[in-house]
Amino acid sequence: MSPEIHLAQQPEADELLGRSPLAALVGMLLDQQVPMEWAFSGPYTVARRMGRDDLDAAEIAAYDPESFAELLKQKPAVHRYPGSMAQRIQTLCRYLVDEYGGDAAAVWRDAPDGAELLARLKALPGFGEQKARIFLALLGKQYGVRPTGWREAAGPYGEAGAHRSAADITGPESLAKVRAHKQEMKRAAKAKKSVKSD
């Protein structure tokens, strides 16, 4: 049974995120400098433009880079920076092919504990510390991937009842709460900056 996902806030895109581990990883990769729903609907858009109903790591890795960039640049663009994101998606897919035989779920399938899973996620191209922790929390909270110590490894993103990130979005109401949290964090960061510059 695929989990019911609401990250894209668009039924077909969310359905793909629920059944495709690679789509979930690509959505997380795209989740920067654009609204969350735009990022997480990206995998569905890419699959459609490739004439597929799912994403295949080996196919994307082998795709002509210029042609793949064009797929992302078509209107509406998949991301604010479609060219560089096309490169990042292909780099991620090449890594998955080389390290996991193209099977995205293998990244977490047999992870013995949260610390090892976090290490595997941080090793993915395009996944820094924060993105890896958020994705680990998303796996635990919504995909049922819960190796021992997963909440601790996810840090604050793993907290139950939190509204900090994509991991906590289960519908429009929680999306609004996560947005409010992010705006509060931005305000706090701005205030800190202005205090330093005074």
N, C-alpha and C positions, 0 to 999 in steps of 0.2 A: 504493500500500500504506500503510494506516494504521499508525503505530507502536504497539507493545504498551505500554500505560500501566498502571501499578499504583498510582496515587496514591490512589484511593478504596478500594482493597483490596476491591472489589466488582465482579464481572465486567461487568455491564451498564453500570454507571456509568463504569468504566474504558474500556470499548469506545467509549462516547460521547465521552469525553475524547480518545481516539485519533483519531476521525474528524471531530470538530467543533472548529474553531478557536475559535468563540465559547464553547463549553462550557469549553475550557481557560482562556480569559480570565476567564470568570465564576468558575470554580473558584479561580483565583488571587486574584481580588477578594475572595472569601469567606474566604480563608485568613488569618484573624486572629481571635484570642481564642476559637477553637474548635480541637479536634483536626483535624489535616490531612485525615484520611479523611472526616470530617464535612463539611468545606469542599468537598472535591473530589467528593463524591457529590451535592452540592447541585444542580449543573446537570441531572443525570439526574432528580432529584426534581421540579425545576421543569418540565422537559419533559413528564414523565408527567402532572403535574397540569394542564398546559395541553392534554393530549390529543395530544401530539406525540412523535415519536421523535428530534427534534433541536430546537435553539433557533434562533429567527429574530430577528435584531436589530430589524428593522422592526416585527415583530409585538409584541415586548416593549416597544419604545419607545412604541408607540401604545396599549398596554394601559391600561385605567383604573387609575390609581395605587392606589386603595383596594382594588380587586379583586386587583391583583397582590400587594399586601402580604398580603392574605388567603391567597393561594396559598402564600406562604412561611411564614405563621403556622400553617397546618394542622398537626396532630400527625402524625408528629414534625416539629417546626419545622426549617426549612432551616438556621437559624443561631441562635445565642444572642440576636441582635438582629435578628429577621426584618423588622421594620418599616423600620429604617434601611437594612438591606441590600437590601430591595426597591427603595428609592429609589436606592441606589447602582448597582444592576444596570440600572435604567431609564436613569439618567444616562449610564452607560457605553454602553448600546445607542443612545441618542440621538446621542451623540458619533460612534459608529461609522457611523450612518446619515448624519449630516451630513458627516463627513470622508472616509469610505471607502465610501459607497454601501451600507452595511450588511454589507460583506464583511470579517469580522474578520481573515482571512488576509492581506488587503491591507496590514495594519499592517507585516507583515514580508516579504511576498512579494518586493518589489523593493528592499529596503533595501541600499544599496551597501556599507555597512560596519557594524561593530559600534557605532560611536559614533552613527551616524544611527539605527540600530535602537533603541538605548538612549534617545535623545531622543524618538523616536516613542512608546515605551512609557511614558516619564515624562509625556508629554502626555496620556495616557489618564486620565480621571477616576477617582480612587480608587487610582492607582498612584503611590506616592512612589518615592524613589531606591532603597530596598532591594527593594521589591516588583518594580520594573522590572528590577533586576539579577538577581533570582532567576528571573523569568520568562524573561529573555534566556538565562540559563544552561539553563533547562528546554528552551527551543526548540533550543538548540545540542546539548545532551546527548541529548535523547530524540526530538525532532521532526526532526532533520536540517537545521535552519535555521542555517547557519554562514557568514554573511558574513565577510569579512576582518576580523580583530580582534575577533571575538565574545567570545572568552575574556577578553581584556583589558577589554573593555567591561563584562563581567559581574562583574569584580573577583574577590574570593575565591570567589564562587559558581561561577565558570567553571573553577576548578582541576580537573584530572583527578584522579580517585580521592578527591575530598573527600566528606564526608558532612555537609554543612552545612544543606541545605534540600530543598524539594520536588524540585528539579532532580536530586537524587541518588537518589531513591527508585525502585527497580526491583523491589521485592518486600518481604516481611515483614522479612527480615534487614537490608536497607539502611534500612528505616523505623526499626528499633530503633536502628541506629547514628546516624541523624539525630536521633532523640529524645534519645539519650545526649549528643550534641553540644550540643543546645539546653539541656538541663538543666545541663550544664557551664558554658555561657555565662551562664545565670541565676545559678548559684552564684557565678561570678566577679564578676558585676555586683553581687550582694548584698554580697559580701566587700568590694568597692571602696567601696560606700556606707557600710558600718559603719566602715571605716577613716577615711573623710572625717568621719563624725559623732563620732568619738572625740575 
